[in-house]
Amino acid sequence: MNNDCLKGKSALVTGARRGIGRAIALALAEAGADVAVCDIVADDGLLIKTGEEIGKLAKSITLVADISRREDVEKMTGRTLKAFGKIDVLVNCAGVWIPGQNLIECSDEAWDKVIDTNLKGTFLCCQAAGKIMAGQKSGSIINMSSQVGLTPGAGAGAYSISKAGIIMLTRQLALELSGFKIRANALAPGIVKTDFNAPFWKDPAVEARTAAMVPLGRLAEPEDIAQAAVFLASDAADYITGQVLCINGGWAPSSSIR
Protein backbone atom coordinates (compact mmCIF):
# COMPACT_ATOMS: atom_id res chain seq x y z
CA MET A 1 0.00 0.00 0.00
CA ASN A 2 1.04 3.62 -0.60
CA ASN A 3 2.68 5.06 2.51
CA ASP A 4 0.22 7.97 2.58
CA CYS A 5 -2.89 6.15 1.34
CA LEU A 6 -4.81 7.25 4.46
CA LYS A 7 -3.51 10.82 4.59
CA GLY A 8 -6.21 13.18 5.85
CA LYS A 9 -8.27 10.38 7.39
CA SER A 10 -8.96 9.69 11.06
CA ALA A 11 -9.41 6.30 12.69
CA LEU A 12 -10.59 4.77 15.94
CA VAL A 13 -9.13 1.41 16.98
CA THR A 14 -10.42 -0.57 19.95
CA GLY A 15 -8.32 -3.22 21.67
CA ALA A 16 -5.26 -1.20 20.64
CA ARG A 17 -3.15 -1.86 23.73
CA ARG A 18 -1.27 -4.81 22.26
CA GLY A 19 -1.34 -7.55 19.66
CA ILE A 20 -3.37 -7.15 16.49
CA GLY A 21 -5.06 -3.95 17.64
CA ARG A 22 -1.75 -2.26 18.35
CA ALA A 23 -0.30 -3.37 15.01
CA ILE A 24 -3.34 -2.06 13.14
CA ALA A 25 -3.26 1.30 14.94
CA LEU A 26 0.42 1.76 14.08
CA ALA A 27 -0.09 0.69 10.47
CA LEU A 28 -2.96 3.15 10.02
CA ALA A 29 -0.75 5.94 11.38
CA GLU A 30 2.13 4.91 9.11
CA ALA A 31 -0.32 5.18 6.20
CA GLY A 32 -1.09 8.78 7.19
CA ALA A 33 -4.18 8.53 9.41
CA ASP A 34 -4.71 10.24 12.74
CA VAL A 35 -5.56 7.50 15.22
CA ALA A 36 -7.51 7.25 18.48
CA VAL A 37 -6.44 4.17 20.42
CA CYS A 38 -8.75 2.61 22.98
CA ASP A 39 -8.61 -0.27 25.44
CA ILE A 40 -10.24 -1.29 28.71
CA VAL A 41 -6.83 -1.71 30.36
CA ALA A 42 -4.51 1.25 30.85
CA ASP A 43 -2.71 0.73 34.16
CA ASP A 44 0.12 -1.37 32.66
CA GLY A 45 1.27 1.50 30.45
CA LEU A 46 0.99 -0.41 27.17
CA LEU A 47 -1.90 1.65 25.80
CA ILE A 48 -0.09 4.90 26.58
CA LYS A 49 3.04 3.54 24.90
CA THR A 50 1.04 2.70 21.77
CA GLY A 51 -0.39 6.22 21.74
CA GLU A 52 3.07 7.72 22.11
CA GLU A 53 4.42 5.66 19.22
CA ILE A 54 1.54 6.77 17.02
CA GLY A 55 2.12 10.36 18.13
CA LYS A 56 5.49 10.27 16.39
CA LEU A 57 3.73 9.51 13.11
CA ALA A 58 0.40 11.33 13.29
CA LYS A 59 -2.06 12.94 15.65
CA SER A 60 -3.17 10.54 18.38
CA ILE A 61 -5.39 10.37 21.43
CA THR A 62 -5.59 7.62 24.04
CA LEU A 63 -8.94 6.49 25.42
CA VAL A 64 -10.00 4.03 28.11
CA ALA A 65 -13.41 2.41 27.67
CA ASP A 66 -15.41 -0.74 28.33
CA ILE A 67 -17.00 -1.31 24.93
CA SER A 68 -19.75 -3.48 26.42
CA ARG A 69 -21.14 -0.31 28.06
CA ARG A 70 -23.08 2.07 25.81
CA GLU A 71 -22.12 5.14 27.83
CA ASP A 72 -18.42 4.32 27.50
CA VAL A 73 -18.74 3.81 23.76
CA GLU A 74 -20.58 7.09 23.26
CA LYS A 75 -17.91 8.95 25.23
CA MET A 76 -15.19 7.22 23.23
CA THR A 77 -16.64 8.11 19.84
CA GLY A 78 -17.54 11.60 21.04
CA ARG A 79 -13.99 12.32 22.17
CA THR A 80 -12.62 10.97 18.91
CA LEU A 81 -14.96 13.20 16.93
CA LYS A 82 -14.00 16.21 19.05
CA ALA A 83 -10.27 15.54 18.57
CA PHE A 84 -10.30 14.85 14.84
CA GLY A 85 -13.53 16.41 13.58
CA LYS A 86 -14.61 13.17 11.93
CA ILE A 87 -14.29 9.39 12.07
CA ASP A 88 -13.36 7.89 8.73
CA VAL A 89 -12.32 4.44 9.92
CA LEU A 90 -13.48 2.24 12.79
CA VAL A 91 -11.53 -0.92 13.59
CA ASN A 92 -13.08 -3.17 16.23
CA CYS A 93 -10.29 -5.30 17.68
CA ALA A 94 -11.31 -5.51 21.33
CA GLY A 95 -12.20 -9.04 22.35
CA VAL A 96 -11.88 -11.71 25.02
CA TRP A 97 -11.51 -15.47 24.98
CA ILE A 98 -11.96 -17.78 27.96
CA PRO A 99 -10.02 -21.03 27.36
CA GLY A 100 -11.58 -24.45 27.59
CA GLN A 101 -15.18 -23.29 27.51
CA ASN A 102 -17.05 -26.05 25.72
CA LEU A 103 -20.68 -25.03 25.41
CA ILE A 104 -22.04 -27.80 27.61
CA GLU A 105 -19.79 -26.58 30.44
CA CYS A 106 -19.90 -22.84 29.75
CA SER A 107 -21.04 -20.77 32.73
CA ASP A 108 -23.45 -17.86 32.46
CA GLU A 109 -20.63 -15.55 33.53
CA ALA A 110 -18.25 -16.79 30.84
CA TRP A 111 -20.95 -16.62 28.15
CA ASP A 112 -21.96 -13.09 29.10
CA LYS A 113 -18.39 -11.81 29.27
CA VAL A 114 -17.49 -13.12 25.83
CA ILE A 115 -20.73 -12.20 24.06
CA ASP A 116 -20.99 -8.79 25.74
CA THR A 117 -17.45 -7.83 24.81
CA ASN A 118 -16.99 -9.43 21.41
CA LEU A 119 -20.44 -9.18 19.84
CA LYS A 120 -22.38 -6.57 21.80
CA GLY A 121 -19.30 -4.38 22.12
CA THR A 122 -18.65 -4.51 18.39
CA PHE A 123 -22.31 -3.70 17.74
CA LEU A 124 -22.28 -0.70 20.08
CA CYS A 125 -19.11 0.69 18.50
CA CYS A 126 -20.50 0.20 14.99
CA GLN A 127 -23.75 1.88 15.96
CA ALA A 128 -22.11 4.92 17.57
CA ALA A 129 -19.47 5.44 14.89
CA GLY A 130 -21.94 4.53 12.15
CA LYS A 131 -24.20 7.42 13.11
CA ILE A 132 -21.25 9.80 12.81
CA MET A 133 -20.20 8.30 9.48
CA ALA A 134 -23.78 8.53 8.17
CA GLY A 135 -23.65 12.27 8.77
CA GLN A 136 -20.40 12.42 6.83
CA LYS A 137 -21.77 10.22 4.02
CA SER A 138 -18.60 8.14 4.14
CA GLY A 139 -16.67 5.68 6.28
CA SER A 140 -15.08 2.26 6.57
CA ILE A 141 -15.90 -0.18 9.38
CA ILE A 142 -13.56 -3.12 9.92
CA ASN A 143 -14.64 -5.80 12.39
CA MET A 144 -12.43 -8.54 13.79
CA SER A 145 -13.87 -12.01 13.32
CA SER A 146 -11.76 -15.18 13.33
CA GLN A 147 -11.12 -18.49 11.63
CA VAL A 148 -13.37 -19.97 14.32
CA GLY A 149 -16.15 -17.63 13.22
CA LEU A 150 -16.23 -19.77 10.08
CA THR A 151 -15.39 -23.23 11.43
CA PRO A 152 -15.92 -24.69 14.92
CA GLY A 153 -12.96 -24.56 17.27
CA ALA A 154 -12.24 -27.05 20.03
CA GLY A 155 -12.81 -25.28 23.34
CA ALA A 156 -13.78 -22.03 21.61
CA GLY A 157 -17.43 -22.20 22.67
CA ALA A 158 -18.89 -18.74 23.12
CA TYR A 159 -15.87 -17.17 21.43
CA SER A 160 -16.57 -19.01 18.18
CA ILE A 161 -20.23 -18.02 18.31
CA SER A 162 -19.38 -14.38 19.00
CA LYS A 163 -17.05 -14.30 16.00
CA ALA A 164 -19.67 -15.90 13.75
CA GLY A 165 -22.12 -13.27 14.95
CA ILE A 166 -19.67 -10.54 14.00
CA ILE A 167 -19.68 -11.81 10.42
CA MET A 168 -23.46 -11.46 10.12
CA LEU A 169 -23.36 -8.12 11.96
CA THR A 170 -20.84 -6.93 9.36
CA ARG A 171 -22.93 -8.09 6.42
CA GLN A 172 -26.07 -6.51 7.85
CA LEU A 173 -24.24 -3.23 8.41
CA ALA A 174 -22.91 -3.32 4.86
CA LEU A 175 -26.47 -3.58 3.57
CA GLU A 176 -28.00 -0.98 5.87
CA LEU A 177 -25.22 1.61 5.59
CA SER A 178 -24.53 1.36 1.86
CA GLY A 179 -26.80 4.32 1.16
CA PHE A 180 -24.50 6.48 3.27
CA LYS A 181 -21.39 5.34 1.34
CA ILE A 182 -20.20 3.44 4.42
CA ARG A 183 -18.41 0.15 3.85
CA ALA A 184 -18.31 -2.66 6.41
CA ASN A 185 -16.00 -5.65 6.19
CA ALA A 186 -14.57 -8.26 8.54
CA LEU A 187 -11.15 -9.81 8.98
CA ALA A 188 -10.92 -13.49 9.92
CA PRO A 189 -7.37 -14.31 11.03
CA GLY A 190 -6.07 -17.78 11.67
CA ILE A 191 -3.49 -18.21 14.42
CA VAL A 192 -1.54 -14.99 14.95
CA LYS A 193 1.60 -14.75 17.05
CA THR A 194 0.23 -12.67 19.91
CA ASP A 195 -0.02 -13.20 23.66
CA PHE A 196 -3.66 -14.14 23.03
CA ASN A 197 -2.47 -17.20 21.08
CA ALA A 198 0.59 -17.98 23.20
CA PRO A 199 -0.29 -21.69 23.74
CA PHE A 200 0.10 -22.27 19.99
CA TRP A 201 3.54 -20.74 19.47
CA LYS A 202 5.48 -19.86 22.65
CA ASP A 203 6.97 -23.35 22.71
CA PRO A 204 9.05 -23.73 19.50
CA ALA A 205 8.05 -27.38 19.13
CA VAL A 206 4.36 -26.51 19.39
CA GLU A 207 4.79 -23.66 16.92
CA ALA A 208 6.47 -26.00 14.44
CA ARG A 209 3.58 -28.49 14.68
CA THR A 210 1.00 -25.73 14.31
CA ALA A 211 2.79 -24.07 11.40
CA ALA A 212 3.01 -27.42 9.63
CA MET A 213 -0.79 -27.33 9.23
CA VAL A 214 -0.59 -23.99 7.38
CA PRO A 215 0.06 -24.25 3.62
CA LEU A 216 2.31 -21.17 3.69
CA GLY A 217 4.33 -22.81 6.44
CA ARG A 218 4.21 -20.17 9.15
CA LEU A 219 1.88 -18.51 11.63
CA ALA A 220 0.65 -14.99 11.02
CA GLU A 221 2.33 -11.96 12.52
CA PRO A 222 0.16 -9.05 13.76
CA GLU A 223 1.52 -6.98 10.87
CA ASP A 224 -0.04 -9.41 8.37
CA ILE A 225 -3.45 -8.53 9.75
CA ALA A 226 -2.59 -4.84 9.99
CA GLN A 227 -1.77 -4.51 6.29
CA ALA A 228 -5.12 -6.07 5.39
CA ALA A 229 -6.84 -3.52 7.63
CA VAL A 230 -5.00 -0.65 5.93
CA PHE A 231 -6.20 -1.94 2.56
CA LEU A 232 -9.84 -2.16 3.67
CA ALA A 233 -9.61 1.30 5.23
CA SER A 234 -8.21 2.85 2.06
CA ASP A 235 -9.83 4.03 -1.15
CA ALA A 236 -8.28 1.02 -2.88
CA ALA A 237 -11.11 -1.01 -1.30
CA ASP A 238 -13.78 1.51 -2.26
CA TYR A 239 -15.93 -1.14 -3.99
CA ILE A 240 -15.57 -3.80 -1.30
CA THR A 241 -18.23 -4.18 1.38
CA GLY A 242 -19.95 -6.98 3.27
CA GLN A 243 -16.95 -9.27 2.82
CA VAL A 244 -14.91 -11.50 5.12
CA LEU A 245 -11.20 -11.50 4.38
CA CYS A 246 -9.53 -14.66 5.69
CA ILE A 247 -5.90 -14.18 6.67
CA ASN A 248 -4.80 -17.69 7.52
CA GLY A 249 -1.98 -18.69 5.18
CA GLY A 250 -4.35 -21.00 3.33
CA TRP A 251 -5.24 -22.99 6.43
CA ALA A 252 -8.80 -24.29 6.07
CA PRO A 253 -9.44 -27.00 8.68
CA SER A 254 -12.78 -28.74 8.98
CA SER A 255 -12.58 -28.22 12.74
CA SER A 256 -10.24 -25.48 13.86
CA ILE A 257 -7.99 -25.67 16.92
CA ARG A 258 -8.66 -21.98 17.59
Secondary structure, DSSP 4 states (H G I P E B T S, - for coil): --TTTTTT-EEEEESTTSHHHHHHHHHHHHTT-EEEEEES--TTSHHHHHHHHHHTTS-EEEEE--TTSHHHHHHHHHHHHHHHS---EEEE------TT--GGG--HHHHHHHIIIIIIHHHHHHHHHHHHHHHHT-EEEEEE--GGGTS-BTTTTHHHHHHHHHHHHHHHHHHHHGGGTEEEEEEEE--BSSGGGGGGTSSHHHHHHHHTTSTTSSPBPHHHHHHHHHHHHSGGGTT--S-EEEESTT---SSB--
